């Protein structure tokens, strides 16, 4: 049996070409904010590591709180790229707090690393806000 490639078929050649060229836009699948999820994992794991190494309960609580907020922000951006406010507030707050801690202690781990990662997230979100919307 051979497949018919007529215009009425759901397997139309033109549709197939579009599906193969732009699968995310054609299937209406949201783009996943992998950088946001990675940032959330970094922050949360940093809190857990601070608890394991130093027994710091505030580090654990802050890491899990801000990691969770960053994860929620990444989910929101994945669903709607314009919904950046939770992620922006979380990464901006961590950039400021950890930047101050890095400036006063001069220790790269953990405040320097989290500050740099947070500044990169703020820059990524800012770039995404300034980027022209794609036409479909």
Secondary structure as GFF3:
##gff-version 3
##sequence-region A 1 136
A	DSSP	alpha_helix	13	21	.	.	.	ID=ss1
A	DSSP	alpha_helix	23	26	.	.	.	ID=ss2
A	DSSP	alpha_helix	34	54	.	.	.	ID=ss3
A	DSSP	alpha_helix	57	79	.	.	.	ID=ss4
A	DSSP	alpha_helix	85	105	.	.	.	ID=ss5
A	DSSP	pi_helix	108	112	.	.	.	ID=ss6
A	DSSP	alpha_helix	113	130	.	.	.	ID=ss7
###
